[in-house]
Amino acid sequence: MGKRKVTILDTAADAVAEVAFFVEEKGMAQTAKKFVAEAFEFFEKLSDERIQHHPCNYPLWKSLNYRCVSYKKYTVAYLYFNDEIVICEFVPSKLLY
């Protein structure tokens, strides 16, 4: 099974951190840590060369040639290359539609 390199832009990493900070402020530090760990594990799973997701429907992201995939209640937008994926955005799905 081939793997692509995964690059995570600051915008996506910061968005995951914001969710974790929110959860942690609610007194659920372990849940926040688990959320971050699982999100980054999910990002790594996108490196599988056999997986390709559809282009985003959100107009701005579609114009940037992003591909989208759902993760829990969030949408992950990334650029797809043969040897690398670049994770660009991590946003609550309800904000896109």
C-alpha positions in Angstrom: 0.0 0.0 0.0 1.5 3.3 -1.1 1.5 6.4 1.1 1.6 10.0 0.1 3.3 12.6 2.2 0.8 14.6 4.4 1.4 18.3 5.0 -0.9 20.2 7.4 -1.1 23.9 6.9 -1.2 26.2 10.0 -4.8 27.1 9.2 -6.0 23.5 9.6 -3.8 22.8 12.7 -5.0 26.1 14.3 -8.6 25.1 13.7 -8.1 21.7 15.4 -6.4 23.5 18.3 -9.3 26.0 18.6 -11.8 23.1 19.0 -9.5 21.5 21.6 -9.2 24.7 23.6 -13.0 25.1 23.5 -13.5 21.6 24.8 -10.8 22.0 27.4 -12.4 25.2 28.7 -15.5 23.2 29.4 -13.4 21.0 31.8 -12.8 18.1 29.5 -9.1 18.1 29.1 -8.8 14.4 28.2 -11.6 14.7 25.6 -9.7 17.6 24.0 -6.5 15.7 23.8 -8.3 12.7 22.4 -10.0 14.9 19.8 -6.6 16.3 18.6 -5.0 12.9 18.5 -7.9 11.4 16.5 -8.0 14.3 14.1 -4.3 14.0 13.3 -4.6 10.2 12.9 -7.5 10.9 10.4 -5.3 13.3 8.5 -2.6 10.6 8.3 -5.1 8.0 6.9 -5.7 10.3 4.0 -2.2 9.5 2.8 -3.4 6.1 1.4 -2.9 6.3 -2.3 -6.0 4.2 -2.9 -8.3 6.9 -1.4 -9.5 9.8 -3.5 -12.3 12.1 -2.4 -14.6 14.2 -4.5 -13.9 17.9 -5.3 -15.5 20.3 -2.8 -18.9 21.6 -3.5 -18.3 24.8 -1.5 -17.7 27.4 -4.3 -14.6 29.1 -3.0 -12.9 25.7 -2.3 -14.0 24.3 -5.6 -12.3 27.2 -7.4 -9.1 26.4 -5.5 -9.3 22.7 -6.6 -9.7 21.4 -3.0 -11.0 18.0 -2.3 -13.3 17.5 0.7 -13.9 14.8 3.2 -16.1 14.7 6.3 -14.7 14.0 9.8 -17.2 13.9 12.5 -19.1 17.3 12.3 -16.2 18.9 10.4 -15.1 19.2 6.8 -11.5 18.7 5.8 -10.4 20.4 2.6 -7.1 19.4 1.0 -5.1 19.7 -2.1 -4.4 16.4 -3.9 -1.1 15.6 -5.6 0.3 12.3 -6.7 3.0 12.2 -4.0 1.5 14.5 -1.4 -1.7 15.9 0.1 -1.8 19.3 1.7 -4.5 19.7 4.3 -5.6 23.3 4.1 -8.9 23.7 6.1 -10.7 22.1 9.0 -14.1 23.8 9.6 -17.5 22.9 11.1 -19.5 21.5 8.2 -22.6 23.5 9.1 -20.7 26.7 8.3 -20.3 25.7 4.7 -23.9 25.0 3.7 
